[in-house]
Amino acid sequence: MDRKMANRKLIRLSQLKNKLATENLEEIDWVTFGVIVRKVTPQSANNGRTFSVWRLNDLRDLGECVSLFLFGEVHKEHWKTEQGTV
């Protein structure tokens, strides 16, 4: 993990909203980690394609969640991922 994180900045999910407002994250090599705390049943978009929505949290501030939308191949590969997975 140390090797993978070398020269990268860890931003907690609970800090992400604030960091997006105050820093230009496009210029930083950053990572975040989250736990799937809620999954919405896969849905169909207007174009007929199926997608998933995951609610992610860092377990530090349970009131701060990030919604992650999975489309296309990512949806096909990961839609069965269990709630509680990091």
C-alpha positions in Angstrom: 0.0 0.0 0.0 2.9 2.4 0.7 4.2 1.9 -2.8 0.8 2.5 -4.3 0.3 5.6 -2.2 3.7 7.1 -2.9 3.4 10.7 -4.1 -0.4 10.7 -3.8 -2.5 12.6 -1.4 -5.2 10.9 0.6 -8.5 12.8 0.7 -11.2 11.3 3.0 -14.6 11.1 1.4 -16.0 13.2 4.3 -13.5 15.9 3.3 -14.1 15.7 -0.5 -16.8 18.4 -0.8 -14.7 20.9 1.1 -11.5 20.0 -0.9 -13.4 20.4 -4.2 -14.4 23.9 -3.2 -11.0 25.0 -1.9 -8.4 23.1 -4.0 -7.8 22.4 -7.7 -7.8 18.6 -7.4 -7.2 18.2 -11.2 -3.6 19.2 -10.5 -3.1 16.8 -7.6 -2.6 13.0 -7.8 -5.1 12.0 -5.1 -7.0 8.9 -3.9 -9.9 8.2 -1.7 -11.4 5.1 0.0 -15.0 4.4 0.7 -17.3 1.7 2.0 -20.5 0.9 0.1 -23.1 1.8 2.7 -26.1 1.7 0.4 -26.9 0.3 -3.1 -29.8 1.3 -5.2 -31.4 -1.4 -7.3 -30.0 -1.1 -10.9 -32.1 1.3 -13.0 -32.6 2.1 -16.6 -31.6 5.4 -18.0 -33.7 7.3 -20.7 -31.5 5.7 -23.4 -32.4 2.2 -22.1 -29.0 1.4 -20.6 -28.8 0.0 -17.1 -26.8 1.7 -14.4 -26.2 1.4 -10.6 -25.9 4.0 -7.8 -23.7 3.4 -4.7 -23.7 5.5 -1.6 -20.1 5.6 -0.3 -18.9 6.7 3.1 -15.5 6.7 4.9 -17.1 5.7 8.3 -15.7 8.9 9.9 -18.7 11.1 9.3 -21.8 9.0 8.6 -23.7 12.1 7.5 -21.4 12.7 4.6 -21.9 10.3 1.7 -20.9 10.4 -1.9 -23.1 9.0 -4.7 -21.2 7.0 -7.3 -22.9 6.2 -10.6 -21.8 3.1 -12.5 -22.4 3.0 -16.2 -21.5 0.7 -19.1 -18.7 -1.9 -18.6 -18.1 -0.7 -15.0 -21.8 -1.3 -14.1 -21.7 -4.8 -15.8 -18.5 -5.8 -14.0 -19.3 -4.4 -10.5 -23.1 -4.2 -10.0 -23.1 -7.4 -7.8 -20.5 -6.0 -5.4 -21.8 -6.4 -1.9 -22.8 -3.6 0.4 -20.1 -3.1 3.0 -17.3 -3.6 0.5 -14.4 -1.2 0.6 
